[in-house]
Amino acid sequence: MNIALWSIQVLLAALFAFAGGMKLITPIEEMTKQIAMPGWFLRFIGAAELLGAIGLVFPWLLGIYPVLTPLAAAGLTIIMIGAIVVTLLTGDVVTALMPLVTGLLLAFVAYGRRRDAIDLNKS
């Protein structure tokens, strides 16, 4: 189970580091052409995704506040719920599958690492 969680964590961290980084470096005018949201909100989401990517791996890897890893996964799950809703509101059901699967994987990490974090506190 640990290997599966680590594999998913690393892949999700790479996905969110890329997505968040792109939202931070892409000019706001270009982003708002593709996504009908305020530029400041897209920058905020990008920063949250980048911080979430860091939180998915480093607290658990370094053993410093490992409880932050399931919290980061839960926070990114909330972002994915928002992505699903926004995608469905645009009327594109098939495109909503990507954030749905990503959200389910994040929920799996949040649940699996939460259990492990509780076990770490008991020892």
Secondary structure, DSSP 8 states (H G I E B T S, - for coil): -HHHHHHHHHHHHHHHHHHHHHHHHS-HHHHHHHS-S-HHHHHHHHHHHHHHHHHHHHHHHHTSSTTHHHHHHHHHHHHHHHHHHHHHHTT-TGGGHHHHHHHHHHHHHHHHHHHHHHHHHH-
